[in-house]
Amino acid sequence: DAPPQEKLARVIQEIAAPSYERRWMALRATKESVLGRCGVAALPAAPTSKARVALQRGLLARLCHEKHLGCLRKLLRCLLDLGGAMTEEELCVLVPGEGGGPVMQVEMWARCTALQRSTDPKVRERGLAFSGEVVRCLLASLLRGEPPSSSSSDAAAWKHLPAAVAAVLEEWIALVEEGMQETQHGEVREAAVDSLCRSRILTLRPGEVEGAGGCAEQVCRAWLAALVLLQDDDEDAREAMARAVSLAVVGPSRGGVQPAKAIEMVFEHLAEQQPSQPRWEAYLAAALRGAGDEAVVSDEVMARRLFEKEDDNFQMEELVVVMLAARLRRRAGAGSARGGEEAEQARAGVARLASYVASLSAAGQGASWAG
């Protein structure tokens, strides 16, 4: 019987076989035996161990050339199972831009964007989730502050890394925002959650955000995407997003929190870390702009509403969001707003909300139409 290292070497060799049947069987063996039955822990513990690096290089090398959709689905599933065991050097290969100029691009990110154009929905979903791993490794490389080696080629490529990361982050967050829309299939929204969690962009601290090429706007957009996904009508998506938010805000010392509590944590975090970010201020103003517009309705109208169709997503915490936005606006005061029409609309929204809540309180003291 061959030793495990030799078996793994054979599997990696078969992943690049010319026949798609052989590649599919090799990827199935990798998924079910190496990563499934044995688990990633069966590989040597060090992230740079020969077994891990060899497996990662074999899978990533095939990812850049695989065209068979069945093999591509298995390949992406293996890479997602490998997850954080992947080393950043393999995912952060920089290649010259068009014409060999100084502009650099991330080779693996180009493959991620190509996966989003696939005709197979599973490939698109897993490609979206895998893009979070690419973003995680890019951010780790940028925050490390120095190239992985002292070679002149690495030093030259390092100068262009901040611009490459900024371009990738802009495209990636746009993919996540598109995938989290209510009109998307549930598995696509779960893939958006997975990508956001894998990227670990929510764990960046203010100093790290500044060191990551000034990606404050993209970080803010990631938090706002988390806020939307915390209200998703899929329970698994909400809970996964709540765990990621809890880990980012309070760390691993505290267990997971309920999505409703995680919404409040997102508001408090953004109010503390990025209070003057234009995206955040625009979100608060938009949340308050239409607050309290609804007038008090009669008992007859309220009775008829019992039989009206509810919103498709009954997990939307619209009142909670409005209340949290109003509280933060009131706490910050009018001076922190960016002035103009939006600030005036936000203040008017807070006033309407207070009036509306007062009218509901007064109506609750009278006779109940429900008997």
N, C-alpha and C positions, 0 to 999 in steps of 0.2 A: 504494500500500500504506500503510495507516494506521500511525502510530508505535506502539510497545509500550504507552505510557501510555494511548492512546486505545482500543486493543484491550482492555486490562485494564478500563477504565471501562465498555466495552460488556458485558464478561462479568459485572461486578459488578451492572450494571443488570438483566441477564437472570436473575441469581440470585433476584431478587425478582419475577419474572414471575408472572402469575396462573395460567398453565398449568404443570402439573407436568412435562410433557414438555420445555418450554423450560428450566425450572429444572434438570432432570436433565442436559440437554445442557450447560448453562452450568457446572454443578458438575463434569461430566466433563471439560470443557475446562480448568477450574481445576486439577483433580487431575492430569490427564495432561500438559497443556501448561505451565501457569504453574508448578505445583509439581513436576511429574514430570520432563518433558523439560528444562525450563529450570532448575528447582530454585529454592529460596528465595534462593540466592545471586544469581539473576538480578534480583531486586528490589534497589533501592538499599540499601546496607549499613546505614545508620542505622536502628535499630529504630523510630524515630518518623518515618521518611520517609513522604511522602504516599502512595506506592504500597502500602506495608505497612499503614499505618493504614486506608486505604480498603478494602483487601482484607479486613482483619480485621473492620472494622465491618460490611461487607456480609455476611460469613459469620455473625457473631454475631447481627446483627439478624434474619437469616433463621432462625437456630437457635431463637430464642424463639417463632417462629410456625410452623415447618415441621411438617406432620403426615403427609406422604407418606413411608412407610417407606423406599422406595428412595432418595428425595432425602435423607432424614435420614442414611442410611448414608454416602452420598457426602459430605454436608456435614461429618459428624464426621471422616471420613477426611481431608478437606482441612484441618480445624482441627488435627488431630494432626500432619499433615505440616508445617503452619506452625509448630507447636511453640513453642519459645522466642522466636520472632520476634514473638509476640503481646505487646502492651503491657498493663501491669497495670491502667491506668485503665479500659479497656473491660470487663475481667472483674470489677472490684471495685465495680460500681455498687450503692450502698446505697439502699434504698427504705424508707419508713416502714412500721412494723409495722401490725397490724390496729388499726383505729380511729384511725390517724394518730398514735399515741403515740410516745414517744421510742425504743421498741425498734426496731432496724434489722435488716434482713435483706439478704443478698447475693442480688441478683436472678438472677445466673447460676447460683448454687448451687441455687436453687429449680428451675431448669431441669434441672440435673444429676440431682437426685433424681427428677424426673419421668421422665427417660430410663431409670432403673432399673426403672420400672414398664411399660416397653414390651413388647409381645408379640414383638418381633423380637430374637432373641438377639444378633445383630451390633450392634444399636443399644445394647443393654445393655452389651456388652463395650466398645465404643468410648466409650460414655458414662462407664464406670468409668475408663478410661484418661484421658479428657479431664478428669475431676474432679481429677486430679493437677495439671493446668495451672492450674485455678482456685485450688487450695490454694497453689501456688507463688506466684501473683500476690498472693494475700491476705497471705501471709507477707512478701513483698517490700514491700508497702505498709505493713504494720505496723512492720517493722524500719526503714523509711526515717525514721520519727520525725516526719514532718510531712505535712500534706495536699498533694496535687499542685498546688493553687493556693491563693491567699490569699483566695478568695471566702468570704463568711460561710456559705454553704450547705455548702461543703466542710469548713470548720472545725467546723460543727455536726455533720456526719456523722462526722467523724474521732473525736469523743468516744465514739461508739458502736462504733467499729471493733473494739477488743479483744474486746468481748462477742460481736460477730458472728463474729469469727475463731474464738473458743473454741467456739461452737456448731457452726460448719462443721467444724472439726477433729474434734470428737467424732463427728459423723455420718459424716465421710469415713473415719476409721480403722475404724469399724464396718463400712463397705462393703468396705474392703480385707480385713479379717479374715474376712468372710463369703466373699469371692471367692477367698481362698487355701486354702480347705478342700479336703481330698483328694477329697471327694465331688463337687466342682465339675468341670466339663469343663475340659480342658487349656487351651483358649483363654480361658476365664474366669480361670484362674490366671495366665496370661500377661498378661492385662489388669490384674490386681491388681499384678503386678510392674511393668508399665509405669506405672501410676498412682503407685506408690510412688517410682519413679525420677524421674518428671516433677515430683513435688511438691518434690523437693530438701530434704525435711524432715530427711533423714539428715545433711545438711551443716551443720545448725545447731550452733553452738558453745554452751558453757554460758551465756555472757553473752547470746547471742541468744535462747536458750530463755527466760531470765528476762524479756527484753524483749518476747517474743512473747506477752504476756498470761498468763504462767505456764502454758505448755502442756507442762510437763515430763512429765506422765503420758502424753499423746498421743505425744510424741517417743519415750518408752520403748516404748510399744506398737508404734510403727512399726519400731523396731529388733528387737523380738521377732517381728514379722511377717516382717521380712527374714530372721531366723534360721530360721523355718519354710520360707520360700521357697527358701533356700539348700539345702534338703534335698528339694526337689520332684523328682518322678521325670521331669519334662520337662527335657531338657538345655538348651534355649534359656532357659527360665525361670531355671534355676540360674546359668547364665553371665551373664545380664543382671543378676541380683541381685548376683552376685560383683563385677561391674564397678562397680556403684553403691556397694557397700560399700567397695571399694578407693578409689574417688574420694573418698568421704566421710572415710575414716580417714587416708589418706596423701597424698591430692591427686592431680592429674593427672601429677605427675612420674614416678610408677611405673606400669608397665603393669598389665594385669588380673591377677588372682590366681585360683587354682583355688577352687571352692566350699568345699572342706574347709579351706583356709587362711582363707577369708573368715569361716567359722564362728568360728574362733579369734579373728579380728580383732574380731568383734562382741562376744564375751565380754570381751576386753581393753578395748574401748572403753566398754562399759557399766560395767565394774568401775571404770574410771578416772573417767568423767564423771558417772555416776548410781549410785554405790555404795549409797546408802540409799533409792533409789526403791522404794516398796512393791511395785510390779509386778515389778521385777527380783528383789527378795528372794523374793517368792512363787514366781517361776519357778525360781530356784535350789533352793528347798526342795522344790518339786514334782518337779524332776529327780532329786533325791537320795532322795526318800521311799521309792521302791520299788527302789532300786539294790541289786543283789546278793541279791535274794530267792531266786533260782533256785539249787537245790542241785546238787551235782555228780552227773551222771547216769551210769548204767552204760554199758558198751560196747555192749550190746544195744540199749538205748534210743537211743544216739547213732547206731547203724547204721540204725535204723528212720527216724530223722529225715532221713536222706539223701533219702527218698522223700516227705517231707511237702511240702505246698505252701508256698512262701515268702510273705512279706508282699507285698502288691501293690506297695508302694514300697520297693524295695531300696536306695534312695538315702538312707534315713533313717540318720543318723549317731548312733544312740542312745548307743552306748558312748562316742563322742567327746564328746557333750554332757554325759554323766554325769561323765566324767573332768575336763572343763573346769570343770564346776560344783563338783566336789569340790576341785579345786585352788584355785579362788577362795575357797571357803568356808574352807579351811584357811589360806590366806594372810591373809584378813580376820580370822580368829579368831572365837571365840564372842561376843566383846563387841560386834561390829557387828551381830549378828543381832537381830531384834526380840523375841527371847526367847519363852518360852512353849512350847507344844506343837510348833509348826512347827520351831523351832530344835532341839529335842530329836530330832525325827524326822529332820531333816537330818543331825545328828551320827550318829545310828544308821545312817542310810543310808551315810555315808562309811565307818563301821566295817564294815558288811556288804560293801560294795564291796571294801575292802581284804582282808577274809577270803576273798571269792569269788575275787579275783585270785590270792591266795596258794594257794588250793586248785587252781586251774587250772595254776599253775606246778608244783605238786607232781605233779599228774596227768600233765603233759607229760614228766616225767622217767622215767615208767614205760614199760611196753610200749604200743605204739600199736595200737589196735584195727584201724587201716587196714593194718597190716602194714608 
